[in-house]
Amino acid sequence: MENLYDVIIIGGGPAGLTAAIYLARAKYRVLVAEKKEFGGQITITSEVVNYPGIMKISGKELTDNMRAQAQNFGAEFMIADVLGLDVSEKIKTVKTDKGDLKAFGILIATGAHPRMIGFDGEAEFKGHGVAYCATCDGEFFTDKEIFVVGGGYAAAEEAVFLTRYGKHVTILVREDDFTCAKAVADKAKECDKITVLTNTEVVKVQGDSFLNYIKYKNNKTGEETEYSDENGFGVFVFAGYEPASSLVKGIAKLDNNGYIITDSNKKTNVSGVYAAGDICEKNLRQVVTATGDGAIAATELERYAKMMQEETGIHPKPLVSKAPSKEEVTATSTLFTSDMISQLNTVFERMENKLRLKIHINDSKTSLELKSYMEELIRLTDKLSLEVINEDGDDIPYVSVFRDDKECGMRFHGVPGGHEFTSFVLGLYNMAGSGQKISDSDEMRIRKINKKIHFLIMVSLSCTMCPELVTSALKIASMNDNVDVDIYELSKFDELKNKYNVMSVPCMVINVGKPLFGKKNISELLDIIDNL
């Protein structure tokens, strides 16, 4: 059975990747399913300095190494949205937007997402001054005042990172002191561009089209302080995380905060279902504890998978694949790594029709970069061809996609690199045919769209939340000619940033309406379209 695995890991962060290393090395067939970007929350951390044996490394580089290690042992990877689980049988079913998958065991490693505090104005100004990702949104507050809310590891570390952009950073800590390690807190305290206010909470924020006022108070003395700036400023919230446990609600036992309860071996109350990483009830949420969880869970899942093999007589066989050598990669591409080429080849093989990429360029540096990017891409497959249109003027270049001489409704303005590389490639896959599978109900709703819908989506190439929105919009466009999508690399389009007062990504405007912020899946986008 092609889609039968010993273990399916849901979530591609440090816990899931570590489990994949252990299971694949033990010769079990294992798949890691991740809905967005492999690596998890740690990929937005610029420096990891407390991982044993490594002096300093970026979060993305660390998890890229983990993934490569797992892949070298034979682990398989899939970008897919897991829609549901059926764990009632010995062979369990993982329902995804790419079809059903089967496995003896399941590891839930879906992690957690940033928590909102709930102060007055927080939701209203999300994306217009209130932000949750320093890497994604820090540049929007260059030379502006920045407030950081929180007293943990993320608040202390990201406050230091934000001094690269802001003219000054004020950290509002609710407790008497930071709650993270002293070494991390001291970096923030000793930075001359940072002021730390303890026993301090945000009362409210407000403004017009963007944030320009904040009130905060000392929770011991009751003294309130107001700050305003007609040019705007930023408030970054780092107040912990909420577990992404909705998938197992009603299946596995959760604590009062929604974290999965496991025993010391990371087993849930359901036979064959384990959990690891930040999704679990635990005292310390760090990369090192996530990897430890992953190793423990994998070791137990090895035993469980072996038992199930013996009981059923079924032995899933790991796929044997050969990664291209460094020489082969060099001969083939100067932009894409062997890992990227492997992913691209998988997508190209499944594309049902050929596409033509039409790039509009001038003599700018960005144009040269886009041209090189597209030339390298089409060298890897005969499913893509390239048409170059040279134009005068200062407009930023863009690439549009055609099938059978008809424009598909997919345009990327700028260069689709960074985290947008995956969403761009998946967009091509969807435009070339049936593409990614989605639920029957969503497909029916897409087919019924009978009015013109234009998505204008503004992204940052460093944003881990942008690709889901882009991929969802492009999937809708691929299935209905009434829908088209323009994606803009926002750092190159100040006029758009100023027009919509964008201070956070992803930002989406539908049919020249009001800007909407945050990642959204297909169903959420269809809900918005239905209400237009």
Disulfide bonds with the S-S distance in Angstrom:
none
